[in-house]
């Protein structure tokens, strides 16, 4: 269970970060499924990258680091997916 907790925290934080970016960027009309999936994938990826950079001894170690990395990764990937979807709708 100790191995799954960081992934769960990253995934939930990623979905929250993706939803926040989706709500903030009103000009990017995305349905819920792309926001949830991109937030989930970006959250796990962002949390993994952040934990790989700082390890567990840094200021953002443990669950806090997983949450921050997950939210950031989810927000970034959702913004990228939204921009790509917006650009393909205009073309």
C-alpha positions in Angstrom: 0.0 0.0 0.0 2.9 2.3 0.6 3.9 2.1 -3.0 0.4 3.0 -4.2 -0.2 6.0 -2.0 2.1 8.4 -3.9 0.5 7.4 -7.2 -3.0 7.9 -5.8 -2.1 11.3 -4.4 -0.5 12.4 -7.7 -3.5 11.2 -9.8 -6.1 13.0 -7.6 -4.0 16.2 -7.5 -3.5 16.0 -11.2 -7.3 15.8 -11.8 -7.8 18.7 -9.5 -5.1 20.7 -11.3 -6.5 19.8 -14.7 -10.0 20.9 -13.6 -8.7 24.2 -12.3 -7.0 25.0 -15.6 -10.0 23.8 -17.6 -12.2 26.2 -15.6 -9.7 29.1 -15.8 -9.3 28.8 -19.6 -12.9 29.4 -20.8 -11.8 29.9 -24.4 -10.7 26.3 -24.6 -13.9 24.4 -24.7 -13.1 20.9 -23.4 -15.4 18.3 -22.2 -14.9 16.6 -18.8 -13.3 13.4 -20.2 -10.2 15.1 -21.8 -9.7 17.3 -18.7 -9.9 14.3 -16.3 -7.6 12.1 -18.4 -5.0 14.7 -19.1 -5.0 15.8 -15.5 -4.7 12.2 -14.3 -1.8 11.4 -16.7 -0.1 14.7 -16.2 -0.5 14.4 -12.4 1.3 11.0 -12.3 4.0 12.2 -14.7 4.5 15.5 -12.9 4.7 13.9 -9.5 7.1 11.3 -10.7 9.4 13.9 -12.3 9.3 16.1 -9.2 10.0 13.2 -6.8 12.8 12.0 -9.1 14.4 15.5 -9.0 14.2 16.2 -5.3 14.1 12.8 -3.8 12.4 12.4 -0.4 14.8 14.6 1.5 13.9 17.9 -0.2 11.5 20.5 1.0 8.8 19.0 -1.2 9.2 15.4 -0.1 6.5 12.9 0.7 2.8 13.5 0.2 3.2 17.3 -0.2 5.7 16.8 -3.0 3.4 14.3 -4.7 0.4 16.7 -4.4 2.3 19.7 -5.8 3.9 17.7 -8.6 0.6 16.1 -9.4 -1.3 19.4 -9.5 1.4 21.1 -11.6 1.7 18.2 -14.0 -2.0 17.9 -14.4 -2.5 21.6 -15.0 0.4 21.8 -17.5 -0.8 18.8 -19.6 -4.4 19.9 -19.5 -3.4 23.3 -20.8 -1.3 21.7 -23.6 -4.2 19.3 -24.6 -6.6 22.3 -24.5 -4.4 24.4 -26.7 -4.0 21.5 -29.2 -7.8 20.8 -29.2 -8.5 24.5 -29.7 -6.0 24.7 -32.6 -7.5 21.7 -34.4 -11.0 23.1 -34.1 -10.0 26.3 -35.8 -8.2 24.6 -38.6 
